[in-house]
């Protein structure tokens, strides 16, 4: 039974996986359909969680709008996501950054992770 489910899931997986980690500041370009027109809307924020596997994998992006925290959950393999740009790599020591919800102002900033060297 599991082999059958894996075959079905493989058809709907993304060919090029989205490469990002927890703590990264990302621009998620989503396709939005309004009537018969389609446009792309950008949601910029910090990735605070990633959960699930296969086609059920999703990630949560958090940003501050007019002093209020806004979180949005995106499926990783959704065809609605046009592209994902990583703006900054945050240095974190946890898999889930829910503690950022309680912080205000400059306390929400994460230190930037240094780029990895080729030899490592």
C-alpha positions in Angstrom: 0.0 0.0 0.0 2.8 2.5 0.9 4.5 1.8 -2.4 1.3 2.8 -4.2 1.0 6.0 -2.2 4.7 6.9 -3.0 4.0 6.5 -6.7 1.0 8.7 -6.6 2.9 11.4 -4.6 5.9 11.4 -6.9 3.7 12.7 -9.8 2.8 15.9 -7.8 6.2 16.6 -6.3 8.1 19.7 -7.5 10.9 18.9 -10.0 13.4 21.5 -8.5 13.0 21.5 -4.7 12.9 24.8 -2.8 16.2 25.3 -1.0 15.8 27.2 2.2 16.2 26.6 5.9 14.6 27.8 9.2 15.5 31.3 10.0 16.0 32.4 6.4 14.3 35.6 5.2 12.5 34.7 2.0 10.4 36.2 -0.8 7.6 33.8 -1.7 6.2 34.6 -5.1 2.6 33.2 -5.2 0.3 33.1 -8.2 -3.1 34.8 -7.5 -6.0 34.4 -9.8 -8.5 37.3 -9.9 -11.3 36.6 -12.4 -9.6 35.6 -15.6 -6.4 37.4 -14.8 -3.4 35.9 -13.0 -0.8 37.9 -11.1 2.1 37.3 -8.8 2.1 38.5 -5.2 5.2 38.5 -3.0 5.1 37.6 0.7 8.4 38.5 2.5 9.2 37.2 5.9 11.2 34.8 8.1 10.7 31.1 7.9 9.7 30.0 11.4 8.7 26.4 10.9 8.8 23.6 8.4 6.8 20.4 8.9 5.5 17.3 7.1 7.0 15.3 4.3 6.2 14.4 0.7 3.3 16.3 -0.8 2.1 17.2 2.7 5.2 19.3 3.5 4.6 22.9 4.4 6.4 25.9 5.9 5.3 28.9 7.9 6.5 32.5 7.0 6.1 35.3 9.5 6.3 39.1 8.9 5.2 42.2 10.7 2.6 44.4 9.0 1.6 47.7 10.6 2.8 46.5 14.0 0.9 43.2 13.8 2.5 39.8 13.2 1.2 38.0 10.1 1.9 34.3 9.5 1.2 32.4 6.4 1.5 28.7 5.7 2.6 27.5 2.2 2.7 24.0 0.9 6.2 23.3 -0.4 5.1 21.4 -3.5 2.2 23.8 -4.4 2.0 24.9 -8.1 0.7 28.3 -6.7 4.3 29.1 -5.6 6.0 30.6 -8.6 9.4 30.9 -7.0 11.2 31.4 -3.7 14.1 33.8 -3.2 16.3 33.6 -0.1 17.2 37.2 1.0 19.2 36.4 4.2 20.3 33.3 6.0 19.5 33.6 9.7 21.7 31.7 12.3 19.4 29.7 14.5 19.7 26.8 16.9 16.1 25.5 16.8 13.9 23.8 14.4 10.9 26.0 15.2 11.1 29.7 15.9 7.8 30.2 17.6 9.5 32.3 20.3 9.7 35.2 17.7 5.9 35.6 18.2 6.5 37.1 21.7 9.2 39.5 20.6 8.8 43.0 19.5 11.0 45.4 17.4 14.7 44.8 17.1 14.4 41.7 19.3 12.9 39.8 16.3 16.1 40.2 14.3 18.3 37.1 13.7 22.0 37.2 13.2 23.1 36.4 9.7 24.8 33.1 9.0 28.1 33.2 7.3 28.4 31.5 3.9 29.9 28.1 3.9 33.4 27.6 2.4 33.9 25.3 -0.6 36.3 23.1 1.4 33.8 22.3 4.2 
